[in-house]
Amino acid sequence: MSLELFLLLAAALFSIGLFGTLTQQSIVMLMMGLELMLGGIIAGAAAVWHYIAPEAADGQVLVVLAVTVMAVEMAIGFAVVTALFRSREVDMTDMAAELKE
């Protein structure tokens, strides 16, 4: 596959994630959109890294590290959302914004 196809895939993932992030009010759907955006960024970076230096394993290590950080971030985010829902029955971003007052 060519670099252009990988970058097109990365742009599509990022665009779908951006659309989901901007249009959804559910906190879980918002987090899924952010995760798609991060996945698109990582896919694009990995493709560029592979085509710049295919022999070096640095890019692969960086991608594995980024995916691990994404997984930890989502686990912590879902834990916070679950705790927020259990304590105050909040599952929409508008309701969560009212918690500051």
Secondary structure, DSSP 8 states (H G I E B T S, - for coil): --HHHHHHHHHHHHHHHHHHHHH--BHHHHHHHHHHHHHHHHHHHHHHHHHH-SS-SHHHHHHHHHHHHHHHHHHHHHHHHHHHHHHH---BHHHHHGGG-
